[in-house]
Amino acid sequence: EKKLKENDPQKYKFWKLVQSINYGLDKRKLSKKLIIDAWPFIKNKLDPYKKRALEYLIWKKQYSLPNNLSFWNLSK
């Protein structure tokens, strides 16, 4: 982590943001502008369900993942 921070601060910033989103923020808040600016670099590294939640909260996008259909609720 220290080597990444020293060698490539931009990559470290994106890595830290992805880690914070995927594993918890520890009562910190994220800047909407920061997420939007970093989105092209972090979107493929996020947990799919957290990515879906962020897409909904920021862009009101509801179609990034299919519904979780199974045998039991397929007919509903």
C-alpha positions as CSV (number, residue, x, y, z in Angstrom):
1,E,0.0,0.0,0.0
2,K,2.8,2.4,0.9
3,K,4.7,1.6,-2.3
4,L,1.6,2.2,-4.4
5,K,1.0,5.5,-2.7
6,E,4.5,6.7,-3.3
7,N,4.9,5.4,-6.9
8,D,1.5,6.3,-8.3
9,P,-0.7,8.6,-6.1
10,Q,-3.6,8.7,-8.7
11,K,-3.8,4.9,-8.8
12,Y,-3.6,4.7,-5.0
13,K,-6.5,7.2,-4.8
14,F,-8.7,5.0,-7.0
15,W,-7.6,1.8,-5.2
16,K,-8.5,3.4,-1.8
17,L,-11.9,4.5,-3.1
18,V,-12.7,1.0,-4.4
19,Q,-11.6,-0.5,-1.1
20,S,-13.8,2.0,0.8
21,I,-16.9,1.3,-1.3
22,N,-16.5,-2.5,-1.3
23,Y,-15.5,-3.0,2.3
24,G,-17.1,-0.2,4.2
25,L,-16.5,3.5,4.8
26,D,-16.1,3.5,8.6
27,K,-18.6,6.3,9.0
28,R,-17.0,8.5,6.4
29,K,-19.0,10.1,3.5
30,L,-18.1,10.0,-0.1
31,S,-18.2,12.9,-2.4
32,K,-20.6,12.5,-5.3
33,K,-18.2,14.5,-7.5
34,L,-15.3,12.2,-6.6
35,I,-17.3,9.1,-7.5
36,I,-18.4,10.6,-10.8
37,D,-14.9,11.7,-11.7
38,A,-13.4,8.3,-10.8
39,W,-16.2,6.2,-12.3
40,P,-14.5,5.2,-15.6
41,F,-11.6,3.9,-13.6
42,I,-13.4,2.2,-10.7
43,K,-16.7,0.8,-12.2
44,N,-15.3,-2.6,-13.2
45,K,-13.5,-3.1,-9.9
46,L,-16.6,-2.6,-7.7
47,D,-18.8,-5.3,-6.2
48,P,-21.7,-5.7,-8.7
49,Y,-24.4,-5.0,-6.1
50,K,-22.6,-1.9,-4.8
51,K,-22.0,-0.7,-8.3
52,R,-25.7,-1.1,-9.0
53,A,-26.6,0.8,-5.9
54,L,-24.3,3.7,-6.8
55,E,-25.6,3.8,-10.4
56,Y,-29.1,4.1,-9.0
57,L,-28.2,6.7,-6.5
58,I,-26.2,8.9,-8.8
59,W,-27.7,8.4,-12.3
60,K,-31.1,6.7,-11.4
61,K,-30.0,3.8,-13.6
62,Q,-31.9,0.5,-12.8
63,Y,-30.7,-2.0,-15.4
64,S,-27.1,-2.8,-14.7
65,L,-27.8,-6.3,-13.3
66,P,-30.6,-8.7,-14.1
67,N,-33.2,-9.4,-11.4
68,N,-32.3,-12.3,-9.2
69,L,-34.7,-14.8,-10.6
70,S,-34.7,-18.4,-9.3
71,F,-36.9,-21.4,-9.8
72,W,-39.1,-20.4,-6.9
73,N,-40.0,-16.8,-8.0
74,L,-39.7,-17.3,-11.8
75,S,-43.5,-17.4,-12.2
76,K,-44.2,-14.1,-10.3
